[in-house]
Amino acid sequence: MPVKITTEELERSEVRLTVEFDATQEQELLKKAAKRLAREVKIPGYRPGKAPYSTIVRRFGLEVVRQEALELVDDKTIEEALSQAELTPYARISLESVSWEPLTLQFRVPVKPTVELGDYRSIRLEAEPVEVTDEDVEKALEELQEENATWSPVERPAQIGDLVSMTVTEKMGDTVLTENQPVDFELKPRQEDEDASEPDLTTPLIGLSAGETKTFTISYPEDYRNPDYAGKEVTITVEVSSVKEKVLDPLDDDFARMAGDCETLDELKEKIRQDLLEQRTNERNSKLAEEMLERLVEQATVVWPEALEEQELEEEAQYLERRLTDMGISLEDYLSIQQKTRDEWKEELRQTVVDRLKRGLVLGKVAELEGLQASQSEILSEAKILADSVGGGEALWRNLITSASSQSRIAADVVSGKAMKRLAEIALGEAPEPGAEAPAETAGAETESPAEAEAESEPATAEAASEEQA
């Protein structure tokens, strides 16, 4: 263990950590290094590892032995020095200098960034009132009616609104693209905002009845987005097996019970109204929160260590390089097309990294000042939602809740979401006092086991969220 630990504050959230060993510790390291060299290299007259220290120094030179000794200063020693100095690195530390007699190591340690938000709680933003009209409710009710529609076979030619079941064979010249492919196709009129380059498949099918066959040709424009089809013609043969019309349930109390779990149609309408009101309020508040965050990012003074920025930049570059590889493009080819060097490309990425860092650190500071946390029940509940959203089910959920890194990321997301919600509340002048967060709702039985509910861990802090955001 080093005998002397000193620190010196530097600019940009960095600390110089000086670790000094005494003469005895230095000699022990040098002798261990010499023994390791003696084992690795055969020295005439001595068995492996048995050559004396002085012989090793004469053979390899003192600098080589010293370099080997530095390899013996393990991570545990550095961690102990950091702990003794009460320093928590915010990014990778770097060795700045080495001197001997006595052995002294100097490290640059990136520490927690400093964030000054100013009087952010006094900011107010103009918010548009949220309204839900009767017309909005009727439109949503009609959409719900459409979603619950059924299809009934008809003995007539197909028309707009019908569902045509058929087999499709496509040819481009003599090349068969698809053959007897079963397809269900709903005949819909073209919309004004629809991509005009997409071929019209509805019109050729209008008027066809079950049992009929039709062959027609469609042409793709020269500028079509898929180059394999651009400027070419495709011959399509369809054989219709059935034509079905859409059957809408009447809007009555029975429909309300079936589609909305309500006793009456009026109850369903009120439920729709409240759902729309909540949805629109959330959308408005999300915009307010984004605007608030932009304001805070502009006015905040944020200082982070250079090592953190470089680490984030390197990770961003590696991520984008993997994306290019997945698309079958090498970074070298991409840079050649862009006529850029790797260094120029990385410098262009830097602004993206800087913007993301500042945004994440500002949001983390809001969470810290507001006393926002993620309880274990919220983490478990969010993990359940995440697992279900990707079809992972119980297995993925258990992996998420037993992985410390996954729990940390989920906790950071929960706290970030709370911070954004709090920003909207501040903008509206409706925020509670800092630290007055309402108790988190406990997760349901389907989310956590009784044992997990009893063994609830400490809540995740805003600092963890800030680090995750950054």
Stockholm file with secondary structure:
# STOCKHOLM 1.0

chainA/1-470         MPVKITTEELERSEVRLTVEFDATQEQELLKKAAKRLAREVKIPGYRPGKAPYSTIVRRFGLEVVRQEALELVDDKTIEEALSQAELTPYARISLESVSWEPLTLQFRVPVKPTVELGDYRSIRLEAEPVEVTDEDVEKALEELQEENATWSPVERPAQIGDLVSMTVTEKMGDTVLTENQPVDFELKPRQEDEDASEPDLTTPLIGLSAGETKTFTISYPEDYRNPDYAGKEVTITVEVSSVKEKVLDPLDDDFARMAGDCETLDELKEKIRQDLLEQRTNERNSKLAEEMLERLVEQATVVWPEALEEQELEEEAQYLERRLTDMGISLEDYLSIQQKTRDEWKEELRQTVVDRLKRGLVLGKVAELEGLQASQSEILSEAKILADSVGGGEALWRNLITSASSQSRIAADVVSGKAMKRLAEIALGEAPEPGAEAPAETAGAETESPAEAEAESEPATAEAASEEQA
#=GR chainA/1-470 SS CCSEEEEEEETTTEEEEEEECCHHHHHHHHHHHHHHHHHHSCCTTSCTTCSCHHHHHHHHCHHHHHHHHHHTSCHHHHHHHHHHTTCCCSSCCEEEEEETTTTEEEEEEECCCEEECCSGGGCCCCCCCCCCCHHHHHHHHHHHHHHTCEEEECSSCCCTTCEEEEEEEEEETTEEEEEEEEEEEECCCCCTTSCTTSCCCSGGGTTCCTTCEEEEEEECCTTCSSTTTTTCEEEEEEEEEEEEEEECCCSSHHHHHHHHSCSSHHHHHHHHHHHHHHHHHHHHHHHHHHHHHHHHHHHCEEECCHHHHHHHHHHHHHHHHHHHHHTTCCHHHHHHHHTCCHHHHHHHHHHHHHHHHHHHHHHHHHHHHHTCCBCHHHHHHHHHHHHHHTTCHHHHHHHHHHCHHHHHHHHHHHHHHHHHHHHHHHHHTCCCCTTCCCCCCCCCTTTSCHHHHHTCCCCBCHHHHHHHHC
#=GC SS_cons         CCSEEEEEEETTTEEEEEEECCHHHHHHHHHHHHHHHHHHSCCTTSCTTCSCHHHHHHHHCHHHHHHHHHHTSCHHHHHHHHHHTTCCCSSCCEEEEEETTTTEEEEEEECCCEEECCSGGGCCCCCCCCCCCHHHHHHHHHHHHHHTCEEEECSSCCCTTCEEEEEEEEEETTEEEEEEEEEEEECCCCCTTSCTTSCCCSGGGTTCCTTCEEEEEEECCTTCSSTTTTTCEEEEEEEEEEEEEEECCCSSHHHHHHHHSCSSHHHHHHHHHHHHHHHHHHHHHHHHHHHHHHHHHHHCEEECCHHHHHHHHHHHHHHHHHHHHHTTCCHHHHHHHHTCCHHHHHHHHHHHHHHHHHHHHHHHHHHHHHTCCBCHHHHHHHHHHHHHHTTCHHHHHHHHHHCHHHHHHHHHHHHHHHHHHHHHHHHHTCCCCTTCCCCCCCCCTTTSCHHHHHTCCCCBCHHHHHHHHC
//
